[in-house]
């Protein structure tokens, strides 16, 4: 991966901002603050990893043939899903954090996609 696109930067900022807002709400609402925060922070880290993986997959796939790009995209998708399932199993088996807040943290990437036009206006003016 050579560089990050503006879209990547907008989405990463959206993940971090939405994650911070959810973390503040989590700290206010829950009794077991560390337990729920661990799940959320690991979920946010997974969302950023997923964003990086998608960005890398797109940047490498555009340089390949159609069959190579399809194979590359599928392999990287499978890797991301295996990591997601592995983390969920680890949360369930070892109970070191909340699997629910992990999923919420992972969904910050989805939230970020809806925030992207706003982030582009805010961050885009700072980049140019």
The first five atom37 places (N, CA, C, CB, O) and aatype in JSON, in Angstrom:
{
  "aatype": [20, 20, 20, 20, 20, 20, 20, 20, 20, 20, 20, 20, 20, 20, 20, 20, 20, 20, 20, 20, 20, 20, 20, 20, 20, 20, 20, 20, 20, 20, 20, 20, 20, 20, 20, 20, 20, 20, 20, 20, 20, 20, 20, 20, 20, 20, 20, 20, 20, 20, 20, 20, 20, 20, 20, 20, 20, 20, 20, 20, 20, 20, 20, 20, 20, 20, 20, 20, 20, 20, 20, 20, 20, 20, 20, 20, 20, 20, 20, 20, 20, 20, 20, 20, 20, 20, 20, 20, 20, 20, 20, 20, 20, 20, 20, 20, 20, 20, 20, 20, 20, 20, 20, 20, 20, 20, 20, 20, 20, 20, 20, 20, 20, 20, 20, 20, 20, 20, 20, 20, 20, 20, 20, 20, 20, 20, 20, 20],
  "atom_mask": [
    [1, 1, 1, 1, 1],
    [1, 1, 1, 1, 1],
    [1, 1, 1, 1, 1],
    [1, 1, 1, 1, 1],
    [1, 1, 1, 1, 1],
    [1, 1, 1, 1, 1],
    [1, 1, 1, 1, 1],
    [1, 1, 1, 1, 1],
    [1, 1, 1, 1, 1],
    [1, 1, 1, 1, 1],
    [1, 1, 1, 1, 1],
    [1, 1, 1, 1, 1],
    [1, 1, 1, 1, 1],
    [1, 1, 1, 1, 1],
    [1, 1, 1, 1, 1],
    [1, 1, 1, 1, 1],
    [1, 1, 1, 1, 1],
    [1, 1, 1, 1, 1],
    [1, 1, 1, 1, 1],
    [1, 1, 1, 1, 1],
    [1, 1, 1, 1, 1],
    [1, 1, 1, 1, 1],
    [1, 1, 1, 1, 1],
    [1, 1, 1, 1, 1],
    [1, 1, 1, 1, 1],
    [1, 1, 1, 1, 1],
    [1, 1, 1, 1, 1],
    [1, 1, 1, 1, 1],
    [1, 1, 1, 1, 1],
    [1, 1, 1, 1, 1],
    [1, 1, 1, 1, 1],
    [1, 1, 1, 1, 1],
    [1, 1, 1, 1, 1],
    [1, 1, 1, 1, 1],
    [1, 1, 1, 1, 1],
    [1, 1, 1, 1, 1],
    [1, 1, 1, 1, 1],
    [1, 1, 1, 1, 1],
    [1, 1, 1, 1, 1],
    [1, 1, 1, 1, 1],
    [1, 1, 1, 1, 1],
    [1, 1, 1, 1, 1],
    [1, 1, 1, 1, 1],
    [1, 1, 1, 1, 1],
    [1, 1, 1, 1, 1],
    [1, 1, 1, 1, 1],
    [1, 1, 1, 1, 1],
    [1, 1, 1, 1, 1],
    [1, 1, 1, 1, 1],
    [1, 1, 1, 1, 1],
    [1, 1, 1, 1, 1],
    [1, 1, 1, 1, 1],
    [1, 1, 1, 1, 1],
    [1, 1, 1, 1, 1],
    [1, 1, 1, 1, 1],
    [1, 1, 1, 1, 1],
    [1, 1, 1, 1, 1],
    [1, 1, 1, 1, 1],
    [1, 1, 1, 1, 1],
    [1, 1, 1, 1, 1],
    [1, 1, 1, 1, 1],
    [1, 1, 1, 1, 1],
    [1, 1, 1, 1, 1],
    [1, 1, 1, 1, 1],
    [1, 1, 1, 1, 1],
    [1, 1, 1, 1, 1],
    [1, 1, 1, 1, 1],
    [1, 1, 1, 1, 1],
    [1, 1, 1, 1, 1],
    [1, 1, 1, 1, 1],
    [1, 1, 1, 1, 1],
    [1, 1, 1, 1, 1],
    [1, 1, 1, 1, 1],
    [1, 1, 1, 1, 1],
    [1, 1, 1, 1, 1],
    [1, 1, 1, 1, 1],
    [1, 1, 1, 1, 1],
    [1, 1, 1, 1, 1],
    [1, 1, 1, 1, 1],
    [1, 1, 1, 1, 1],
    [1, 1, 1, 1, 1],
    [1, 1, 1, 1, 1],
    [1, 1, 1, 1, 1],
    [1, 1, 1, 1, 1],
    [1, 1, 1, 1, 1],
    [1, 1, 1, 1, 1],
    [1, 1, 1, 1, 1],
    [1, 1, 1, 1, 1],
    [1, 1, 1, 1, 1],
    [1, 1, 1, 1, 1],
    [1, 1, 1, 1, 1],
    [1, 1, 1, 1, 1],
    [1, 1, 1, 1, 1],
    [1, 1, 1, 1, 1],
    [1, 1, 1, 1, 1],
    [1, 1, 1, 1, 1],
    [1, 1, 1, 1, 1],
    [1, 1, 1, 1, 1],
    [1, 1, 1, 1, 1],
    [1, 1, 1, 1, 1],
    [1, 1, 1, 1, 1],
    [1, 1, 1, 1, 1],
    [1, 1, 1, 1, 1],
    [1, 1, 1, 1, 1],
    [1, 1, 1, 1, 1],
    [1, 1, 1, 1, 1],
    [1, 1, 1, 1, 1],
    [1, 1, 1, 1, 1],
    [1, 1, 1, 1, 1],
    [1, 1, 1, 1, 1],
    [1, 1, 1, 1, 1],
    [1, 1, 1, 1, 1],
    [1, 1, 1, 1, 1],
    [1, 1, 1, 1, 1],
    [1, 1, 1, 1, 1],
    [1, 1, 1, 1, 1],
    [1, 1, 1, 1, 1],
    [1, 1, 1, 1, 1],
    [1, 1, 1, 1, 1],
    [1, 1, 1, 1, 1],
    [1, 1, 1, 1, 1],
    [1, 1, 1, 1, 1],
    [1, 1, 1, 1, 1],
    [1, 1, 1, 1, 1],
    [1, 1, 1, 1, 1],
    [1, 1, 1, 1, 1],
    [1, 1, 1, 1, 1],
    [1, 1, 1, 1, 1]
  ],
  "atom_positions": [
    [[0.85, -1.16, 0.0], [0.0, 0.0, 0.0], [0.9, 1.23, 0.0], [-0.97, 0.0, 1.22], [1.72, 1.41, 0.9]],
    [[0.74, 2.03, -0.99], [1.64, 3.17, -1.18], [1.19, 4.4, -0.39], [1.73, 3.52, -2.64], [2.02, 5.05, 0.25]],
    [[-0.1, 4.71, -0.42], [-0.57, 5.91, 0.26], [-2.03, 5.73, 0.67], [-0.42, 7.15, -0.64], [-2.7, 4.76, 0.31]],
    [[-2.48, 6.68, 1.43], [-3.87, 6.66, 1.88], [-4.66, 7.69, 1.08], [-3.97, 6.94, 3.41], [-4.2, 8.82, 0.9]],
    [[-5.81, 7.31, 0.61], [-6.67, 8.24, -0.12], [-7.38, 9.16, 0.86], [-7.69, 7.47, -0.99], [-7.39, 8.91, 2.06]],
    [[-7.97, 10.21, 0.34], [-8.75, 11.11, 1.19], [-9.93, 10.37, 1.79], [-9.25, 12.33, 0.39], [-10.32, 10.63, 2.93]],
    [[-10.5, 9.45, 1.02], [-11.63, 8.66, 1.53], [-11.19, 7.85, 2.75], [-12.19, 7.72, 0.42], [-11.91, 7.77, 3.74]],
    [[-10.0, 7.24, 2.68], [-9.47, 6.47, 3.8], [-9.32, 7.35, 5.04], [-8.1, 5.83, 3.44], [-9.72, 6.96, 6.13]],
    [[-8.77, 8.53, 4.86], [-8.56, 9.45, 5.98], [-9.9, 9.88, 6.56], [-7.75, 10.68, 5.53], [-10.06, 9.93, 7.78]],
    [[-10.86, 10.19, 5.7], [-12.2, 10.57, 6.17], [-12.85, 9.45, 6.97], [-13.1, 10.95, 4.98], [-13.41, 9.68, 8.03]],
    [[-12.75, 8.23, 6.45], [-13.37, 7.09, 7.12], [-12.67, 6.77, 8.44], [-13.35, 5.86, 6.22], [-13.33, 6.46, 9.43]],
    [[-11.35, 6.84, 8.46], [-10.6, 6.58, 9.7], [-10.96, 7.62, 10.76], [-9.07, 6.58, 9.43], [-11.14, 7.28, 11.93]],
    [[-11.05, 8.87, 10.36], [-11.45, 9.92, 11.3], [-12.87, 9.67, 11.81], [-11.36, 11.31, 10.64], [-13.15, 9.86, 13.0]],
    [[-13.75, 9.24, 10.93], [-15.12, 8.92, 11.34], [-15.17, 7.77, 12.33], [-15.96, 8.59, 10.13], [-15.95, 7.8, 13.29]],
    [[-14.35, 6.75, 12.1], [-14.29, 5.61, 13.04], [-13.82, 6.1, 14.41], [-13.33, 4.51, 12.51], [-14.41, 5.74, 15.43]],
    [[-12.79, 6.91, 14.43], [-12.24, 7.38, 15.7], [-13.21, 8.31, 16.43], [-10.91, 8.09, 15.48], [-13.37, 8.22, 17.64]],
    [[-13.85, 9.2, 15.7], [-14.79, 10.14, 16.33], [-16.03, 9.41, 16.84], [-15.19, 11.24, 15.34], [-16.46, 9.63, 17.98]],
    [[-16.62, 8.53, 16.01], [-17.8, 7.79, 16.48], [-17.42, 6.85, 17.61], [-18.44, 7.01, 15.31], [-18.21, 6.65, 18.54]],
    [[-16.24, 6.26, 17.54], [-15.77, 5.4, 18.63], [-15.61, 6.15, 19.93], [-14.47, 4.75, 18.26], [-15.95, 5.65, 21.0]],
    [[-15.08, 7.37, 19.84], [-14.91, 8.21, 21.03], [-16.26, 8.57, 21.65], [-14.14, 9.48, 20.69], [-16.43, 8.53, 22.87]],
    [[-17.21, 8.91, 20.81], [-18.56, 9.25, 21.31], [-19.19, 8.03, 22.0], [-19.47, 9.73, 20.15], [-19.78, 8.16, 23.07]],
    [[-19.06, 6.86, 21.37], [-19.63, 5.64, 21.97], [-18.9, 5.29, 23.26], [-19.56, 4.45, 20.98], [-19.52, 4.83, 24.22]],
    [[-17.58, 5.51, 23.3], [-16.8, 5.24, 24.51], [-17.26, 6.14, 25.66], [-15.29, 5.44, 24.24], [-17.4, 5.68, 26.8]],
    [[-17.49, 7.39, 25.38], [-17.97, 8.31, 26.43], [-19.33, 7.85, 26.95], [-18.08, 9.76, 25.88], [-19.56, 7.83, 28.16]],
    [[-20.22, 7.48, 26.04], [-21.53, 6.97, 26.46], [-21.37, 5.7, 27.29], [-22.44, 6.7, 25.23], [-22.05, 5.52, 28.3]],
    [[-20.48, 4.82, 26.86], [-20.23, 3.57, 27.59], [-19.73, 3.84, 29.0], [-19.21, 2.7, 26.84], [-20.19, 3.21, 29.95]],
    [[-18.81, 4.79, 29.14], [-18.28, 5.11, 30.47], [-19.34, 5.73, 31.38], [-17.11, 6.06, 30.34], [-19.3, 5.54, 32.59]],
    [[-20.28, 6.45, 30.8], [-21.34, 7.07, 31.6], [-22.4, 6.05, 32.01], [-21.99, 8.21, 30.82], [-22.88, 6.08, 33.14]],
    [[-22.75, 5.15, 31.1], [-23.91, 4.27, 31.31], [-23.58, 2.98, 32.06], [-24.52, 3.92, 29.98], [-24.4, 2.5, 32.84]],
    [[-22.4, 2.42, 31.86], [-22.12, 1.08, 32.4], [-21.48, 1.1, 33.77], [-21.24, 0.32, 31.45], [-20.88, 2.09, 34.19]],
    [[-21.62, -0.03, 34.46], [-20.97, -0.2, 35.77], [-19.57, -0.8, 35.6], [-21.83, -1.09, 36.69], [-18.63, -0.37, 36.27]],
    [[-19.44, -1.79, 34.72], [-18.14, -2.44, 34.49], [-17.44, -1.72, 33.33], [-18.33, -3.98, 34.17], [-17.4, -2.21, 32.21]],
    [[-16.88, -0.56, 33.64], [-16.33, 0.33, 32.62], [-15.17, -0.29, 31.85], [-15.87, 1.61, 33.27], [-15.13, -0.18, 30.62]],
    [[-14.24, -0.93, 32.53], [-13.08, -1.51, 31.87], [-13.5, -2.68, 30.97], [-12.04, -1.98, 32.9], [-13.03, -2.8, 29.84]],
    [[-14.38, -3.51, 31.47], [-14.87, -4.67, 30.73], [-15.49, -4.26, 29.4], [-15.89, -5.45, 31.57], [-15.17, -4.82, 28.35]],
    [[-16.38, -3.28, 29.44], [-17.04, -2.84, 28.22], [-16.12, -2.0, 27.33], [-18.29, -2.03, 28.56], [-16.22, -2.05, 26.11]],
    [[-15.23, -1.25, 27.95], [-14.28, -0.45, 27.16], [-13.3, -1.31, 26.39], [-13.52, 0.5, 28.07], [-12.95, -0.97, 25.26]],
    [[-12.86, -2.41, 26.97], [-11.94, -3.31, 26.26], [-12.6, -3.82, 24.98], [-11.51, -4.5, 27.16], [-12.0, -3.78, 23.91]],
    [[-13.82, -4.28, 25.1], [-14.53, -4.76, 23.92], [-14.68, -3.69, 22.86], [-15.9, -5.28, 24.31], [-14.46, -3.94, 21.68]],
    [[-15.05, -2.49, 23.28], [-15.24, -1.39, 22.34], [-13.93, -1.0, 21.66], [-15.84, -0.18, 23.05], [-13.89, -0.81, 20.45]],
    [[-12.86, -0.88, 22.44], [-11.58, -0.47, 21.86], [-11.01, -1.52, 20.9], [-10.57, -0.19, 22.97], [-10.42, -1.17, 19.88]],
    [[-11.19, -2.78, 21.22], [-10.76, -3.83, 20.3], [-11.61, -3.78, 19.03], [-10.84, -5.23, 20.97], [-11.1, -4.0, 17.93]],
    [[-12.89, -3.51, 19.18], [-13.78, -3.38, 18.02], [-13.39, -2.21, 17.14], [-15.21, -3.22, 18.48], [-13.42, -2.32, 15.91]],
    [[-13.03, -1.08, 17.74], [-12.58, 0.08, 16.97], [-11.27, -0.25, 16.24], [-12.39, 1.31, 17.89], [-11.1, 0.11, 15.08]],
    [[-10.37, -0.94, 16.93], [-9.12, -1.36, 16.29], [-9.4, -2.3, 15.12], [-8.18, -2.04, 17.31], [-8.75, -2.21, 14.07]],
    [[-10.36, -3.19, 15.3], [-10.74, -4.09, 14.2], [-11.34, -3.3, 13.03], [-11.74, -5.16, 14.7], [-11.08, -3.61, 11.87]],
    [[-12.15, -2.28, 13.32], [-12.73, -1.45, 12.26], [-11.63, -0.74, 11.47], [-13.71, -0.42, 12.85], [-11.7, -0.66, 10.25]],
    [[-10.62, -0.23, 12.17], [-9.5, 0.42, 11.49], [-8.7, -0.59, 10.67], [-8.59, 1.13, 12.5], [-8.25, -0.28, 9.56]],
    [[-8.5, -1.79, 11.22], [-7.82, -2.85, 10.48], [-8.61, -3.21, 9.22], [-7.63, -4.1, 11.37], [-8.02, -3.39, 8.15]],
    [[-9.91, -3.32, 9.34], [-10.77, -3.63, 8.2], [-10.67, -2.53, 7.14], [-12.23, -3.81, 8.64], [-10.57, -2.83, 5.95]],
    [[-10.7, -1.29, 7.57], [-10.57, -0.17, 6.65], [-9.24, -0.23, 5.92], [-10.71, 1.17, 7.4], [-9.18, -0.05, 4.71]],
    [[-8.16, -0.48, 6.67], [-6.83, -0.61, 6.06], [-6.82, -1.78, 5.07], [-5.76, -0.82, 7.16], [-6.27, -1.64, 3.98]],
    [[-7.41, -2.9, 5.44], [-7.44, -4.07, 4.56], [-8.21, -3.82, 3.28], [-8.05, -5.24, 5.29], [-7.78, -4.25, 2.21]],
    [[-9.32, -3.12, 3.37], [-10.1, -2.8, 2.18], [-9.31, -1.84, 1.29], [-11.46, -2.17, 2.56], [-9.27, -2.01, 0.07]],
    [[-8.69, -0.84, 1.89], [-7.89, 0.12, 1.13], [-6.74, -0.6, 0.41], [-7.33, 1.23, 2.07], [-6.48, -0.34, -0.76]],
    [[-6.06, -1.49, 1.12], [-4.97, -2.24, 0.53], [-5.47, -3.14, -0.6], [-4.26, -3.07, 1.6], [-4.84, -3.25, -1.65]],
    [[-6.59, -3.79, -0.38], [-7.17, -4.68, -1.38], [-7.51, -3.93, -2.66], [-8.42, -5.37, -0.83], [-7.24, -4.41, -3.76]],
    [[-8.11, -2.75, -2.52], [-8.47, -1.96, -3.69], [-7.22, -1.49, -4.43], [-9.34, -0.76, -3.27], [-7.15, -1.58, -5.66]],
    [[-6.24, -0.99, -3.68], [-5.04, -0.46, -4.32], [-4.25, -1.54, -5.05], [-4.16, 0.21, -3.3], [-3.67, -1.28, -6.1]],
    [[-4.22, -2.75, -4.52], [-3.49, -3.82, -5.21], [-4.32, -4.42, -6.34], [-3.09, -4.9, -4.22], [-3.77, -4.84, -7.35]],
    [[-5.62, -4.47, -6.16], [-6.48, -5.11, -7.17], [-6.55, -4.32, -8.47], [-7.88, -5.28, -6.61], [-6.68, -4.91, -9.55]],
    [[-6.47, -3.0, -8.39], [-6.56, -2.22, -9.62], [-5.36, -2.42, -10.54], [-6.7, -0.74, -9.29], [-5.41, -2.06, -11.72]],
    [[-4.3, -2.99, -10.02], [-3.1, -3.24, -10.82], [-3.07, -4.66, -11.37], [-1.87, -2.99, -9.99], [-2.12, -5.03, -12.06]],
    [[-4.08, -5.46, -11.09], [-4.11, -6.87, -11.48], [-5.08, -7.1, -12.63], [-4.48, -7.75, -10.29], [-5.86, -6.22, -13.01]],
    [[-5.01, -8.31, -13.17], [-6.02, -8.73, -14.14], [-7.34, -8.93, -13.4], [-5.58, -10.04, -14.89], [-7.36, -8.94, -12.17]],
    [[-8.41, -9.09, -14.14], [-9.72, -9.25, -13.51], [-9.76, -10.48, -12.61], [-10.81, -9.35, -14.58], [-10.27, -10.42, -11.49]],
    [[-9.24, -11.61, -13.1], [-9.25, -12.84, -12.29], [-8.36, -12.7, -11.06], [-8.78, -14.03, -13.14], [-8.73, -13.13, -9.97]],
    [[-7.19, -12.09, -11.24], [-6.28, -11.9, -10.12], [-6.87, -10.97, -9.07], [-4.96, -11.35, -10.6], [-6.74, -11.2, -7.87]],
    [[-7.52, -9.92, -9.54], [-8.14, -8.96, -8.62], [-9.27, -9.62, -7.83], [-8.68, -7.75, -9.38], [-9.41, -9.39, -6.62]],
    [[-10.07, -10.44, -8.5], [-11.17, -11.12, -7.83], [-10.63, -12.08, -6.77], [-12.04, -11.88, -8.85], [-11.15, -12.14, -5.65]],
    [[-9.6, -12.83, -7.12], [-8.99, -13.77, -6.17], [-8.38, -13.02, -4.99], [-7.91, -14.63, -6.88], [-8.56, -13.42, -3.84]],
    [[-7.66, -11.93, -5.26], [-7.04, -11.13, -4.21], [-8.09, -10.57, -3.26], [-6.23, -9.99, -4.83], [-7.92, -10.62, -2.04]],
    [[-9.15, -10.04, -3.81], [-10.22, -9.46, -3.0], [-10.89, -10.51, -2.13], [-11.26, -8.78, -3.89], [-11.16, -10.27, -0.95]],
    [[-11.15, -11.66, -2.69], [-11.8, -12.74, -1.92], [-10.91, -13.23, -0.79], [-12.16, -13.91, -2.83], [-11.38, -13.44, 0.33]],
    [[-9.63, -13.42, -1.06], [-8.71, -13.91, -0.03], [-8.62, -12.92, 1.12], [-7.3, -14.15, -0.63], [-8.67, -13.31, 2.29]],
    [[-8.49, -11.64, 0.8], [-8.38, -10.63, 1.86], [-9.68, -10.5, 2.64], [-7.99, -9.28, 1.26], [-9.66, -10.23, 3.84]],
    [[-10.82, -10.69, 1.98], [-12.1, -10.67, 2.67], [-12.2, -11.85, 3.65], [-13.27, -10.72, 1.65], [-12.62, -11.68, 4.79]],
    [[-11.8, -13.02, 3.19], [-11.84, -14.21, 4.05], [-10.95, -14.02, 5.27], [-11.41, -15.46, 3.26], [-11.32, -14.42, 6.37]],
    [[-9.78, -13.42, 5.07], [-8.87, -13.17, 6.19], [-9.54, -12.25, 7.22], [-7.55, -12.53, 5.69], [-9.47, -12.51, 8.42]],
    [[-10.2, -11.19, 6.75], [-10.87, -10.27, 7.67], [-12.0, -10.96, 8.43], [-11.42, -9.06, 6.91], [-12.19, -10.71, 9.62]],
    [[-12.75, -11.82, 7.75], [-13.85, -12.54, 8.42], [-13.32, -13.54, 9.43], [-14.73, -13.27, 7.37], [-13.88, -13.68, 10.52]],
    [[-12.24, -14.23, 9.1], [-11.64, -15.19, 10.03], [-11.15, -14.47, 11.29], [-10.47, -15.96, 9.35], [-11.33, -14.96, 12.4]],
    [[-10.53, -13.31, 11.11], [-10.07, -12.53, 12.26], [-11.25, -12.08, 13.11], [-9.24, -11.31, 11.8], [-11.19, -12.13, 14.34]],
    [[-12.33, -11.64, 12.47], [-13.54, -11.23, 13.2], [-14.1, -12.39, 14.03], [-14.61, -10.72, 12.22], [-14.38, -12.23, 15.22]],
    [[-14.26, -13.53, 13.41], [-14.81, -14.69, 14.12], [-13.88, -15.13, 15.24], [-15.05, -15.86, 13.13], [-14.34, -15.48, 16.33]],
    [[-12.58, -15.12, 14.98], [-11.6, -15.5, 16.01], [-11.69, -14.57, 17.21], [-10.16, -15.47, 15.43], [-11.68, -15.02, 18.36]],
    [[-11.78, -13.27, 16.96], [-11.91, -12.33, 18.07], [-13.21, -12.55, 18.85], [-11.86, -10.89, 17.56], [-13.21, -12.5, 20.08]],
    [[-14.3, -12.8, 18.15], [-15.56, -13.07, 18.85], [-15.46, -14.32, 19.72], [-16.71, -13.22, 17.84], [-15.95, -14.34, 20.84]],
    [[-14.83, -15.36, 19.2], [-14.66, -16.59, 19.98], [-13.78, -16.33, 21.19], [-14.04, -17.7, 19.1], [-14.06, -16.82, 22.28]],
    [[-12.71, -15.55, 21.01], [-11.84, -15.22, 22.15], [-12.58, -14.43, 23.22], [-10.61, -14.43, 21.67], [-12.4, -14.67, 24.42]],
    [[-13.42, -13.49, 22.8], [-14.23, -12.75, 23.77], [-15.17, -13.68, 24.51], [-15.02, -11.65, 23.07], [-15.35, -13.55, 25.72]],
    [[-15.75, -14.62, 23.79], [-16.7, -15.55, 24.41], [-16.0, -16.52, 25.37], [-17.45, -16.33, 23.34], [-16.46, -16.73, 26.49]],
    [[-14.89, -17.1, 24.92], [-14.2, -18.13, 25.71], [-13.5, -17.53, 26.93], [-13.18, -18.87, 24.84], [-13.65, -18.05, 28.04]],
    [[-12.74, -16.45, 26.74], [-11.94, -15.91, 27.83], [-12.63, -14.78, 28.59], [-10.64, -15.41, 27.29], [-12.17, -14.4, 29.68]],
    [[-13.7, -14.24, 28.05], [-14.51, -13.22, 28.72], [-13.67, -12.07, 29.29], [-15.31, -13.86, 29.84], [-13.9, -11.63, 30.41]],
    [[-12.72, -11.59, 28.49], [-11.86, -10.49, 28.93], [-12.43, -9.12, 28.56], [-10.47, -10.64, 28.34], [-11.88, -8.08, 28.94]],
    [[-13.52, -9.13, 27.84], [-14.2, -7.89, 27.44], [-15.56, -8.26, 26.87], [-13.36, -7.09, 26.39], [-15.88, -9.44, 26.69]],
    [[-16.33, -7.26, 26.61], [-17.69, -7.49, 26.12], [-17.7, -7.73, 24.61], [-18.58, -6.3, 26.47], [-17.2, -6.92, 23.83]],
    [[-18.29, -8.85, 24.22], [-18.43, -9.15, 22.79], [-19.44, -8.18, 22.15], [-18.88, -10.62, 22.58], [-19.31, -7.85, 20.97]],
    [[-20.41, -7.74, 22.91], [-21.41, -6.8, 22.39], [-20.76, -5.47, 22.03], [-22.55, -6.58, 23.42], [-20.98, -4.94, 20.94]],
    [[-19.95, -4.93, 22.95], [-19.3, -3.66, 22.63], [-18.22, -3.85, 21.56], [-18.69, -3.04, 23.89], [-17.9, -2.9, 20.83]],
    [[-17.65, -5.05, 21.45], [-16.73, -5.33, 20.34], [-17.45, -5.18, 19.01], [-16.12, -6.77, 20.47], [-16.95, -4.54, 18.08]],
    [[-18.64, -5.75, 18.92], [-19.42, -5.66, 17.68], [-19.8, -4.21, 17.41], [-20.69, -6.54, 17.77], [-19.75, -3.75, 16.27]],
    [[-20.18, -3.49, 18.46], [-20.5, -2.07, 18.29], [-19.28, -1.31, 17.78], [-21.01, -1.46, 19.61], [-19.39, -0.46, 16.9]],
    [[-18.11, -1.61, 18.34], [-16.87, -0.97, 17.89], [-16.56, -1.3, 16.45], [-15.71, -1.38, 18.77], [-16.12, -0.44, 15.69]],
    [[-16.79, -2.55, 16.06], [-16.56, -2.95, 14.67], [-17.52, -2.23, 13.73], [-16.72, -4.47, 14.51], [-17.17, -1.95, 12.58]],
    [[-18.72, -1.93, 14.22], [-19.71, -1.23, 13.4], [-19.43, 0.27, 13.28], [-21.08, -1.43, 13.99], [-20.15, 0.97, 12.56]],
    [[-18.41, 0.78, 13.97], [-18.08, 2.19, 13.79], [-17.64, 2.47, 12.36], [-16.98, 2.62, 14.78], [-17.74, 3.61, 11.9]],
    [[-17.17, 1.46, 11.65], [-16.84, 1.65, 10.24], [-18.11, 1.92, 9.44], [-16.1, 0.42, 9.67], [-18.1, 2.74, 8.52]],
    [[-19.19, 1.25, 9.78], [-20.47, 1.5, 9.11], [-20.98, 2.91, 9.42], [-21.53, 0.44, 9.55], [-21.44, 3.62, 8.53]],
    [[-20.87, 3.29, 10.68], [-21.28, 4.64, 11.08], [-20.44, 5.67, 10.33], [-21.13, 4.84, 12.63], [-20.94, 6.69, 9.86]],
    [[-19.15, 5.38, 10.22], [-18.23, 6.29, 9.55], [-18.57, 6.51, 8.09], [-16.82, 5.77, 9.67], [-18.36, 7.6, 7.55]],
    [[-19.09, 5.49, 7.43], [-19.45, 5.65, 6.02], [-20.58, 6.67, 5.86], [-19.86, 4.31, 5.42], [-20.63, 7.39, 4.86]],
    [[-21.48, 6.72, 6.82], [-22.55, 7.71, 6.77], [-22.04, 9.11, 7.13], [-23.69, 7.31, 7.71], [-22.6, 10.12, 6.68]],
    [[-20.99, 9.15, 7.93], [-20.4, 10.43, 8.32], [-19.42, 10.96, 7.28], [-19.71, 10.3, 9.66], [-19.0, 12.11, 7.37]],
    [[-19.04, 10.15, 6.3], [-17.96, 10.5, 5.37], [-18.18, 11.81, 4.63], [-17.79, 9.41, 4.38], [-17.22, 12.59, 4.52]],
    [[-19.37, 12.12, 4.11], [-19.52, 13.42, 3.44], [-19.22, 14.6, 4.36], [-20.94, 13.56, 2.88], [-18.6, 15.58, 3.95]],
    [[-19.66, 14.51, 5.61], [-19.36, 15.56, 6.58], [-17.87, 15.63, 6.87], [-20.14, 15.33, 7.87], [-17.28, 16.71, 6.91]],
    [[-17.25, 14.45, 7.07], [-15.81, 14.41, 7.34], [-15.02, 14.96, 6.17], [-15.36, 12.98, 7.64], [-13.99, 15.6, 6.36]],
    [[-15.49, 14.71, 4.96], [-14.8, 15.22, 3.78], [-14.82, 16.75, 3.77], [-15.44, 14.67, 2.49], [-13.84, 17.39, 3.4]],
    [[-15.95, 17.33, 4.16], [-16.03, 18.8, 4.22], [-15.11, 19.36, 5.29], [-17.48, 19.25, 4.48], [-14.44, 20.37, 5.08]],
    [[-15.08, 18.7, 6.45], [-14.28, 19.2, 7.57], [-12.79, 18.95, 7.33], [-14.73, 18.54, 8.88], [-11.98, 19.87, 7.42]],
    [[-12.43, 17.71, 7.03], [-11.02, 17.35, 6.88], [-10.49, 17.74, 5.52], [-10.83, 15.85, 7.1], [-9.33, 18.14, 5.4]],
    [[-11.33, 17.64, 4.49], [-10.89, 17.96, 3.14], [-10.38, 19.37, 3.01], [-12.01, 17.75, 2.17], [-9.44, 19.63, 2.26]],
    [[-10.99, 20.29, 3.73], [-10.55, 21.68, 3.67], [-9.19, 21.85, 4.36], [-11.58, 22.6, 4.32], [-8.45, 22.78, 4.04]],
    [[-8.86, 20.95, 5.3], [-7.58, 21.04, 6.0], [-6.46, 20.4, 5.17], [-7.68, 20.35, 7.38], [-5.3, 20.81, 5.28]],
    [[-6.79, 19.41, 4.34], [-5.79, 18.69, 3.56], [-5.36, 19.52, 2.37], [-6.34, 17.34, 3.08], [-4.17, 19.6, 2.07]],
    [[-6.29, 20.14, 1.69], [-5.96, 20.9, 0.47], [-5.27, 22.19, 0.75], [-7.2, 21.19, -0.31], [-4.94, 22.93, -0.18]]
  ]
}
